[in-house]
Amino acid sequence: MDSERPTRPARRGLGSILVVEDDPVLALSIEAALRDAGARAVVICSSIASTMEALEQGRPDGIVLDVHLTDRDDGWALAELVDQLGPRRPRIVFSTGSPDAIPPDVAHMGAVLEKPYDPADLIAALSGEERRGLFARLRGVVG
């Protein structure tokens, strides 16, 4: 009789990830880490305008969001927009050198990673439990 091994829950795939980062070297580094971790697709955007175009093409499963972009200093506002996309919003990870610059009512929408950070922390944040907007946040307070 074969001994049974306890099965671990299957790790949820990263799916498609939108990387909003205006530093090309950092963007490519993030892309490599995401692909190594099994991301199905990675799209890099370096501005708010290119991010808006990418969002029109389809909804990603996750977004890595630099909050200080060359064309806007309030890249975190994209998180507010993404929150309006429907009941299943993408997982959001804020990537910033200034975490205090993110308004508190926006920062709760995702993990905040201060640059430089370990790519493993990024993968963990994107692989975590999906948050689904207002009702999920209320359940977190009540439960």
C-alpha positions as CSV (number, residue, x, y, z in Angstrom):
1,M,0.0,0.0,0.0
2,D,1.4,3.4,-1.0
3,S,1.6,6.0,1.7
4,E,-0.4,9.0,1.0
5,R,1.4,12.4,1.0
6,P,-0.5,15.4,2.1
7,T,-1.2,17.5,-1.0
8,R,-0.4,21.2,-1.0
9,P,-3.0,23.5,-2.5
10,A,-2.1,24.3,-6.1
11,R,-0.4,27.6,-6.4
12,R,-2.5,30.0,-8.4
13,G,-0.9,31.2,-11.6
14,L,0.0,34.8,-11.9
15,G,-1.9,35.1,-15.2
16,S,-1.4,38.2,-17.2
17,I,0.4,41.1,-15.5
18,L,0.6,44.8,-16.5
19,V,3.8,46.5,-15.4
20,V,3.6,50.2,-15.2
21,E,7.2,51.4,-14.8
22,D,9.1,54.2,-16.6
23,D,12.6,52.9,-15.7
24,P,13.3,50.5,-18.6
25,V,16.0,48.5,-16.7
26,L,13.7,48.0,-13.7
27,A,10.7,47.2,-16.0
28,L,12.7,44.4,-17.8
29,S,13.9,43.1,-14.4
30,I,10.4,42.9,-13.2
31,E,9.3,41.2,-16.4
32,A,12.0,38.6,-16.1
33,A,11.0,37.8,-12.5
34,L,7.3,37.5,-13.4
35,R,8.0,35.2,-16.4
36,D,10.3,33.1,-14.2
37,A,7.5,32.8,-11.7
38,G,5.1,31.6,-14.4
39,A,3.2,34.7,-15.6
40,R,1.2,33.9,-18.7
41,A,1.8,37.4,-20.2
42,V,3.6,40.5,-19.2
43,V,2.9,43.9,-20.8
44,I,5.1,46.9,-19.9
45,C,3.8,50.4,-20.0
46,S,6.0,53.4,-19.3
47,S,3.3,56.1,-19.1
48,I,-0.3,56.7,-18.1
49,A,-1.3,57.0,-21.8
50,S,0.2,53.7,-22.7
51,T,-1.4,52.1,-19.7
52,M,-4.8,53.4,-20.7
53,E,-4.3,51.8,-24.1
54,A,-3.3,48.5,-22.6
55,L,-6.3,48.5,-20.3
56,E,-8.6,49.1,-23.4
57,Q,-7.1,45.9,-24.9
58,G,-8.1,43.7,-21.9
59,R,-8.1,43.4,-18.2
60,P,-4.9,42.0,-16.6
61,D,-4.9,39.7,-13.6
62,G,-2.4,41.9,-11.8
63,I,-0.8,45.3,-12.0
64,V,2.6,46.4,-10.8
65,L,2.2,50.1,-10.5
66,D,5.1,52.7,-10.2
67,V,3.4,55.6,-8.5
68,H,5.9,58.3,-9.9
69,L,5.9,58.2,-13.7
70,T,7.6,60.7,-16.0
71,D,4.3,61.9,-17.4
72,R,2.4,62.0,-14.1
73,D,3.4,62.1,-10.5
74,D,0.2,60.5,-9.3
75,G,0.4,57.1,-11.0
76,W,-1.4,55.7,-7.9
77,A,-4.6,57.3,-9.5
78,L,-4.6,54.4,-11.9
79,A,-5.5,52.1,-9.0
80,E,-8.6,54.1,-8.4
81,L,-9.5,53.8,-12.1
82,V,-8.8,50.0,-12.1
83,D,-11.0,49.7,-9.1
84,Q,-13.9,50.8,-11.2
85,L,-13.4,48.2,-13.9
86,G,-15.8,45.7,-12.5
87,P,-16.3,43.2,-9.7
88,R,-13.1,41.3,-10.4
89,R,-10.4,43.9,-10.2
90,P,-6.8,43.0,-10.8
91,R,-4.4,42.4,-7.9
92,I,-2.4,45.6,-7.4
93,V,1.1,46.1,-6.2
94,F,2.4,49.6,-5.7
95,S,6.1,49.9,-6.5
96,T,7.6,53.1,-5.1
97,G,10.5,54.8,-3.6
98,S,8.1,57.0,-1.6
99,P,5.4,54.8,0.0
100,D,4.2,57.7,2.1
101,A,3.2,59.6,-1.0
102,I,0.4,57.1,-1.7
103,P,-2.8,58.4,-0.1
104,P,-4.0,56.0,2.6
105,D,-7.4,55.5,1.0
106,V,-5.6,54.3,-2.1
107,A,-2.7,52.3,-0.5
108,H,-5.1,49.8,1.0
109,M,-6.0,48.7,-2.5
110,G,-2.9,46.6,-2.8
111,A,0.5,45.7,-1.5
112,V,3.0,48.5,-1.2
113,L,6.6,47.6,-2.0
114,E,9.4,50.1,-1.4
115,K,12.1,50.2,-4.0
116,P,14.4,48.4,-4.1
117,Y,12.5,45.3,-3.1
118,D,13.1,41.6,-3.5
119,P,11.4,40.1,-6.6
120,A,10.2,37.3,-4.3
121,D,8.1,39.8,-2.4
122,L,6.6,41.0,-5.6
123,I,5.7,37.4,-6.7
124,A,4.2,36.7,-3.2
125,A,2.1,39.9,-3.4
126,L,0.8,39.0,-6.8
127,S,0.1,35.4,-5.8
128,G,-1.8,36.3,-2.7
129,E,-5.5,36.1,-2.0
130,E,-7.4,38.2,-4.5
131,R,-9.2,41.2,-3.2
132,R,-12.5,42.0,-4.9
133,G,-13.3,45.6,-4.0
134,L,-15.6,47.0,-1.3
135,F,-17.3,43.8,-0.2
136,A,-14.0,41.9,0.2
137,R,-12.7,44.8,2.2
138,L,-15.8,44.8,4.4
139,R,-15.5,41.1,4.9
140,G,-11.9,41.6,6.1
141,V,-13.1,44.1,8.7
142,V,-16.0,42.0,9.9
143,G,-14.2,38.6,9.7
